[in-house]
Amino acid sequence: MGKRLLWPFVQLGQAFKLTGTHLLHHIIGATLIASLMLALEGFHVLEWLDAAMLRASAEHGQLTRERTDQGAQYRPGIIEIDQPAFEKVFDEREPLERSRLEQLIASAAARGSKVLAIDLDLAPAVYEQNKDGERPLDSLLDRLAGEGRQLVLILPEQSDQNANLPWIRERCAAGVHFASARIRERMGAVTRIEVKSPVLSAVAFELAHGAEEQENKQPIPAVLSEQKEVVPLADRVCQLARRTNSEKELARWAFEPVIHGDAKDAAEQNAVTAPFHPTAMAPEFLNPTRTRVKLVDGKAGVAADALRKNVVYIGATYDVRDRYTTAEGEQASLHLHAAGHTSLGIGTADVNKYAVFAADVLLGILLGCLFGGLWTLYGRAELAIDKRMEDHDIGKLHQMGTLAEFYGIRMILAVVWASPVLIGVLAVYLSHFLLEQGWWVNPGPLIAGMFLHAMSLRDEAHHPHEEVPGLNVWAQLRRTHPGIVLVQAPLAVILFIIAVV
């Protein structure tokens, strides 16, 4: 009876007793999967999986621990035209009434804001293009720029016959800056911000804190730093507007490398991005900076007691189509621009890919040992009960014990199959905490891959390989698992070289 009670514990210990062959088996398997992930990430193939896990992680954002606002000193104010403001102040008219926008911008500037990042298309509407004289809205923009205010407007939609290009040049001549309103979205989710392209957040941050501060927060390769000294982000669009006669070319070349180096330098310059810092877009820190546009003495503006900031982002949030999935749930584009500004201040960067590779290999080995031990435990338990059931001369008590053991083994099988799911759920929670530190990891492929890889060891419980004296671990593995040595190991090396090159 004592032996029977201790049998599960003995089997458990034996199942997780690794041999050198088993350990090398897991090392090669983990290296293969980590190399494959490194190569696929380089080609942006796994971004759909990143987006899917990001959505799952975002659903648990409210369950995270209490956080502190790491970007409080960089966080801008937000003046937004939400649905009630769109209805009451702008009478649900699109394009937005220019006189109301003039009142709103004047109100924001009167509050002492030094940088106004305006996420609204302020180019002349169709009905304004044939009017004589300068628009009052343009006069206001030029006057504020002449007074030393830093204004950043988004590039307007491309017009017929490049009608907006002269307007862009006139504003540039008055000292107004331009930027793009684009947000990097891949596979239905937003995880990254443009760092060295003239997007709204990067240009506004440079104007507010200087190019040197931005460079200290977001270090980049030397070739790009040299380029940025020649053409700051805030001046890039206007410089290009003077050179081209096409709005389409302007929109395209504003985000192409200005330097004419080799292809690698050009691709590198155009692809420099950084992860969004999650606390930058966290609702508990972002919501207090939001101010709703309302009618004040019959004019569009904000309440007198509203939050005052040196940097203010002005835009609309009423369009439900202008929303994105993020690690902190659904966010409007205006809020993401402001969060991008804060992220630049906090300073976020990708983890070194070789450090991620090493961490993936280590994690893969641990998962392989775990899954391999569980499969071995199940296989040995199944083999033991098969041998006992071959004995036909057994009593009823023994039959009942064997039956209970049979169901117990099936429970072990359920645990084995449930283990990757449970670990995957845990990974979703942990990924959100890591993302708070500026890390983004997706161990899903590694968990699934190592579980399937460990299944190849399950038959060894039924048919254990005999150890041949005198053979080293590598030779023994080649004898027992030739596919691991002859196929998986070379493939892991090839994939790693592809990922690095």
C-alpha positions in Angstrom: 0.0 0.0 0.0 2.9 2.4 0.8 4.5 1.7 -2.5 1.2 2.4 -4.3 0.7 5.7 -2.5 4.3 6.8 -3.3 4.1 5.6 -6.9 2.8 8.9 -8.3 5.6 10.9 -6.7 8.2 8.5 -7.9 6.9 8.7 -11.4 6.8 12.5 -11.2 10.4 12.6 -10.2 11.5 10.2 -12.9 9.5 12.1 -15.6 11.3 15.3 -14.9 14.7 13.7 -14.5 16.5 15.1 -17.6 19.3 13.3 -19.5 21.8 15.2 -21.5 20.1 13.9 -24.6 16.8 15.3 -23.6 18.3 18.7 -22.6 20.2 19.0 -26.0 16.9 18.0 -27.7 15.2 21.0 -26.0 18.1 23.4 -26.7 18.0 22.7 -30.4 14.2 22.9 -30.5 14.1 26.2 -28.6 16.9 27.7 -30.9 15.0 26.6 -34.0 11.8 28.3 -32.9 13.5 31.4 -31.6 15.4 31.8 -34.9 12.3 31.3 -36.9 10.5 34.0 -34.8 13.4 36.4 -35.2 13.4 35.9 -39.0 9.6 36.3 -39.3 9.6 39.4 -37.1 12.2 40.9 -39.4 9.8 40.4 -42.3 6.8 41.7 -40.2 5.0 38.3 -40.7 4.0 37.9 -37.1 2.5 41.3 -36.7 -1.0 39.9 -37.0 -0.3 37.7 -34.0 1.2 40.7 -32.1 -2.0 42.6 -32.8 -4.2 39.7 -31.7 -2.3 39.3 -28.4 -2.3 43.1 -28.0 -6.1 43.1 -28.1 -6.3 40.3 -25.5 -3.8 42.2 -23.3 -5.8 45.4 -23.7 -8.9 43.8 -22.3 -7.1 43.2 -19.0 -5.7 46.8 -18.8 -8.2 47.6 -16.0 -6.8 44.7 -13.9 -3.2 46.1 -13.8 -1.7 47.4 -10.6 -1.8 51.1 -9.7 0.7 53.0 -11.8 2.5 56.3 -11.7 2.6 58.8 -14.6 6.2 58.5 -15.8 5.7 61.2 -18.4 3.9 63.8 -16.3 6.4 66.6 -17.1 6.1 66.0 -20.9 2.3 65.4 -21.0 0.5 67.9 -23.2 -3.0 69.2 -22.9 -5.8 68.1 -25.2 -8.6 70.3 -26.5 -11.1 68.1 -28.3 -14.2 68.5 -30.4 -16.2 65.6 -29.1 -19.7 64.5 -30.2 -21.6 67.1 -28.0 -19.3 69.9 -29.2 -19.7 68.8 -32.8 -23.4 69.0 -32.4 -23.8 72.2 -30.3 -20.7 74.3 -31.4 -20.3 73.2 -35.0 -23.9 72.3 -35.8 -22.8 69.0 -37.2 -21.4 70.6 -40.3 -18.4 69.3 -42.2 -16.0 70.7 -43.1 -16.0 72.3 -39.7 -17.1 76.0 -39.7 -13.9 78.1 -40.2 -15.1 81.0 -38.1 -15.6 78.6 -35.2 -12.2 77.1 -35.7 -10.7 80.6 -35.7 -12.4 81.3 -32.4 -11.2 78.0 -30.9 -7.5 78.5 -31.9 -7.6 82.1 -30.6 -9.0 80.9 -27.3 -6.3 78.2 -27.0 -3.5 80.7 -27.8 -4.9 83.2 -25.3 -4.4 80.7 -22.5 -0.6 81.0 -22.9 0.1 77.9 -24.8 3.5 78.1 -26.6 3.0 75.1 -29.0 -0.3 74.4 -30.7 -0.4 71.1 -32.5 -3.6 71.2 -34.6 -5.0 67.9 -35.8 -7.5 69.5 -38.1 -7.4 70.1 -41.9 -7.4 74.0 -42.0 -6.8 74.3 -45.8 -9.4 76.4 -47.6 -12.6 74.4 -48.2 -14.0 74.2 -51.7 -16.4 77.1 -51.0 -13.5 79.3 -49.8 -11.1 78.8 -52.7 -12.8 81.4 -55.0 -13.2 84.1 -52.3 -11.2 87.3 -52.6 -8.9 88.5 -49.9 -7.2 86.6 -47.1 -9.2 84.3 -44.8 -9.5 85.5 -41.2 -8.3 82.0 -40.1 -5.1 82.4 -42.1 -4.5 85.8 -40.7 -4.8 84.4 -37.2 -2.4 81.6 -37.9 0.2 84.0 -39.5 -0.2 86.5 -36.6 0.3 83.8 -33.9 3.4 82.5 -35.7 4.7 86.0 -36.0 4.3 86.5 -32.3 6.5 83.5 -31.6 3.9 80.9 -31.1 4.9 77.5 -32.5 2.0 76.2 -34.7 2.0 72.7 -36.2 -0.7 72.0 -38.8 -1.3 68.6 -40.5 -0.8 68.3 -44.2 -4.2 68.8 -45.8 -5.8 66.2 -48.1 -4.5 66.3 -51.6 -6.6 68.7 -53.7 -7.4 68.9 -57.4 -4.8 70.7 -59.5 -2.6 71.1 -56.3 -4.8 74.0 -55.1 -3.6 73.6 -51.5 0.1 73.9 -52.3 0.2 77.7 -52.5 -1.6 77.9 -49.2 1.0 75.5 -47.6 3.8 77.7 -48.9 2.2 80.9 -47.6 1.8 79.4 -44.2 5.4 78.2 -44.2 6.6 81.6 -45.2 4.7 83.0 -42.2 6.5 80.6 -39.8 3.9 77.9 -39.5 5.1 74.3 -39.4 3.5 71.2 -41.0 3.4 67.5 -40.1 1.6 64.4 -41.0 -1.3 63.1 -39.1 -0.6 59.5 -40.0 -0.6 56.8 -37.3 1.4 53.6 -37.8 -1.2 50.8 -37.7 -0.4 47.2 -38.6 -2.8 44.3 -38.6 -5.5 46.3 -36.8 -3.5 47.5 -33.8 -1.2 50.5 -32.9 1.9 49.7 -31.0 4.6 52.0 -32.4 5.2 55.7 -33.1 7.3 57.4 -35.8 10.4 58.8 -34.3 12.3 60.4 -37.1 9.5 61.2 -39.6 7.7 64.5 -39.5 4.5 63.3 -37.8 2.5 65.5 -35.6 3.8 64.2 -32.2 7.5 64.2 -33.3 7.4 67.7 -34.8 5.5 69.2 -31.8 7.9 67.5 -29.3 10.9 68.9 -31.2 9.4 72.4 -31.1 8.6 72.2 -27.5 11.8 70.6 -26.1 14.3 71.0 -28.9 16.0 68.6 -31.2 18.7 67.8 -28.6 16.2 66.7 -26.0 14.5 64.4 -28.6 17.8 63.0 -29.6 18.7 62.2 -26.0 15.4 60.4 -25.4 15.4 58.5 -28.7 19.0 57.7 -29.7 19.4 56.7 -33.4 22.2 55.7 -35.7 24.8 58.3 -36.4 23.9 58.7 -40.1 20.4 59.8 -39.1 21.6 62.1 -36.4 23.8 63.9 -39.0 20.9 64.2 -41.3 18.7 65.6 -38.6 21.2 68.4 -37.9 20.8 69.5 -41.5 17.0 69.2 -41.8 15.1 69.3 -38.5 11.8 67.5 -38.5 9.9 70.8 -38.0 11.3 72.3 -41.2 11.3 69.2 -43.4 7.9 69.6 -45.0 8.2 73.3 -45.6 11.6 72.9 -47.2 10.3 70.2 -49.5 7.2 72.3 -50.3 9.5 75.0 -51.8 11.0 72.4 -54.1 8.0 70.6 -55.5 5.0 71.5 -57.5 3.0 68.5 -56.6 1.1 67.8 -53.3 1.4 64.1 -54.0 5.1 64.4 -54.3 5.2 66.5 -51.2 3.3 63.9 -49.1 5.6 61.2 -50.4 8.9 62.9 -50.2 8.2 64.3 -46.8 8.7 60.8 -45.4 11.4 59.5 -47.8 15.1 59.8 -46.8 16.4 63.2 -47.7 20.0 62.0 -47.8 21.1 60.0 -50.8 23.2 57.3 -49.2 23.1 53.6 -49.9 19.9 51.6 -49.9 20.5 50.3 -46.4 20.9 53.8 -44.9 17.8 55.0 -46.8 15.7 52.1 -45.5 16.9 52.5 -42.0 16.1 56.2 -41.9 12.6 55.7 -43.2 11.8 52.9 -40.7 13.0 54.3 -37.4 10.1 53.8 -34.9 9.7 53.2 -31.2 7.1 51.4 -29.1 4.3 53.5 -27.5 4.9 53.6 -23.8 1.7 52.3 -22.2 1.6 54.8 -19.4 1.7 57.6 -22.0 -1.7 56.4 -23.3 -3.1 55.1 -20.1 -6.7 56.6 -19.7 -6.1 57.4 -16.0 -3.3 59.8 -17.0 -4.6 61.0 -20.3 -8.2 61.8 -19.4 -7.3 64.6 -16.9 -5.6 66.5 -19.7 -8.6 66.5 -21.9 -10.8 69.7 -22.3 -14.0 69.8 -24.2 -14.8 72.6 -26.7 -17.9 74.5 -25.7 -19.6 77.8 -26.4 -18.2 80.6 -24.2 -20.0 83.9 -24.6 -21.3 82.6 -27.9 -17.9 81.7 -29.3 -16.0 78.4 -29.6 -13.5 78.0 -26.8 -12.8 76.2 -23.5 -13.9 76.9 -19.9 -11.8 79.4 -18.0 -10.9 76.9 -15.3 -9.7 74.3 -17.8 -6.2 72.8 -17.6 -3.4 75.1 -18.9 -0.4 73.6 -20.7 2.5 74.9 -22.7 1.9 72.3 -25.4 -1.7 71.7 -26.5 -3.1 69.3 -29.1 -6.3 70.4 -30.7 -8.5 68.1 -32.8 -11.7 66.1 -33.2 -12.8 62.9 -31.5 -16.4 62.6 -32.6 -15.7 60.3 -35.6 -15.9 56.7 -34.5 -14.0 55.7 -37.6 -11.0 57.6 -36.3 -10.3 55.1 -33.5 -7.5 52.5 -33.0 -6.8 49.5 -30.9 -4.0 49.9 -28.5 -2.5 48.2 -25.4 -4.7 50.4 -23.3 -7.9 49.8 -25.2 -9.5 51.8 -28.0 -8.1 55.3 -28.5 -9.0 58.3 -30.7 -6.2 59.5 -33.1 -6.0 62.9 -31.3 -5.3 61.1 -28.0 -2.6 58.9 -29.7 -0.8 62.0 -31.1 -0.7 63.4 -27.5 0.4 60.0 -26.1 3.1 59.8 -28.8 4.4 63.2 -27.5 4.5 61.8 -24.0 6.2 58.6 -25.2 8.9 60.6 -26.8 9.5 62.4 -23.5 9.6 59.2 -21.5 11.9 57.6 -24.0 11.1 54.1 -25.3 13.1 51.8 -27.5 13.1 48.3 -28.7 14.8 45.6 -26.7 18.0 44.4 -28.4 16.9 41.6 -30.7 19.8 39.4 -29.6 18.8 39.8 -26.0 15.2 38.8 -27.1 16.6 35.8 -29.0 18.6 34.7 -25.9 15.6 35.1 -23.7 13.4 33.1 -26.1 16.0 30.3 -26.2 16.1 30.2 -22.4 12.3 30.3 -22.0 12.0 27.7 -24.7 14.3 25.3 -22.9 12.3 25.7 -19.7 9.0 25.2 -21.5 10.5 22.2 -23.3 11.6 20.6 -20.0 8.1 21.3 -18.5 6.1 19.9 -21.5 8.5 17.1 -22.0 8.2 16.1 -18.4 4.4 16.2 -18.5 4.3 14.0 -21.6 6.8 11.6 -20.1 4.7 11.4 -16.9 1.6 10.6 -18.9 3.4 8.1 -21.1 4.9 6.2 -18.1 1.6 6.2 -16.3 -0.2 4.8 -19.3 2.5 2.1 -19.9 2.2 1.0 -16.2 -1.5 0.6 -16.3 -1.4 -1.2 -19.6 0.9 -3.8 -18.0 -1.4 -4.2 -15.0 -4.4 -4.7 -17.2 -2.8 -7.6 -19.0 -3.1 -9.6 -15.7 -6.5 -11.3 -15.9 -6.3 -12.9 -12.4 -7.1 -9.8 -10.3 -9.6 -9.2 -7.6 -12.4 -6.7 -7.5 -10.6 -4.3 -5.2 -7.6 -4.4 -7.6 -10.0 -3.7 -10.5 -11.5 -0.7 -8.7 -8.0 0.7 -8.0 -7.0 0.1 -11.6 -10.2 1.8 -12.9 -9.6 4.8 -10.6 -6.0 5.0 -11.9 -7.3 4.8 -15.5 -9.4 8.0 -14.9 -6.5 9.6 -13.1 -4.3 9.1 -16.1 -6.9 10.8 -18.3 -6.9 13.7 -15.9 -3.1 13.9 -16.4 -3.7 14.0 -20.2 -6.2 16.8 -19.7 -3.6 18.7 -17.7 -1.0 18.1 -20.3 -3.1 19.6 -23.1 -4.3 22.4 -20.9 -0.8 23.4 -19.8 0.0 25.5 -22.9 -3.4 27.2 -22.8 -2.9 28.1 -19.1 0.7 29.4 -19.7 -0.6 31.4 -22.7 -3.2 33.1 -20.5 -0.5 33.9 -18.0 1.6 35.3 -20.8 -1.2 37.7 -21.8 -1.2 39.1 -18.3 2.6 39.3 -18.0 2.9 40.9 -21.5 0.9 43.9 -20.3 3.1 44.4 -17.3 6.2 44.1 -19.5 4.7 46.6 -21.9 4.4 49.1 -19.1 8.2 49.0 -18.9 8.5 49.6 -22.7 8.9 46.0 -23.6 6.6 44.1 -26.0 7.0 40.4 -26.1 4.8 37.7 -27.7 5.7 34.3 -26.4 2.6 32.6 -28.1 4.5 31.0 -31.0 7.2 29.8 -28.5 4.7 28.2 -26.2 2.9 26.4 -29.0 6.1 25.4 -30.8 7.8 23.9 -27.7 4.6 22.0 -26.7 4.5 20.4 -30.1 8.3 19.8 -30.1 8.1 18.1 -26.7 5.5 15.7 -28.1 8.2 13.9 -30.0 9.5 12.6 -26.6 6.3 11.1 -25.5 6.9 7.7 -27.2 10.1 7.3 -25.3 8.1 6.3 -22.2 6.8 3.3 -24.1 9.9 2.6 -26.0 12.9 4.0 -24.2 16.1 4.3 -26.3 19.0 2.2 -25.0 22.1 4.2 -24.1 25.2 3.1 -26.0 28.3 3.2 -23.8 31.1 5.5 -25.1 28.9 7.8 -27.2 28.8 11.5 -26.3 25.5 13.4 -26.0 25.6 14.7 -29.6 26.3 11.3 -31.0 23.6 9.7 -28.8 21.0 12.3 -30.0 22.0 11.7 -33.6 21.4 8.0 -33.1 18.0 8.4 -31.3 16.7 11.5 -33.0 18.4 11.9 -36.4 15.9 14.5 -37.6 16.9 16.8 -34.7 20.6 16.7 -35.7 20.4 16.5 -39.5 17.4 18.8 -40.1 16.4 21.0 -37.2 19.9 22.1 -36.0 21.1 23.2 -39.5 17.8 24.9 -40.1 18.1 26.8 -36.9 21.5 28.1 -38.0 20.2 29.1 -41.4 17.2 31.0 -40.0 19.4 32.8 -37.5 21.8 33.9 -40.3 18.8 35.1 -42.3 17.4 37.1 -39.3 20.8 38.7 -38.7 21.6 39.6 -42.3 
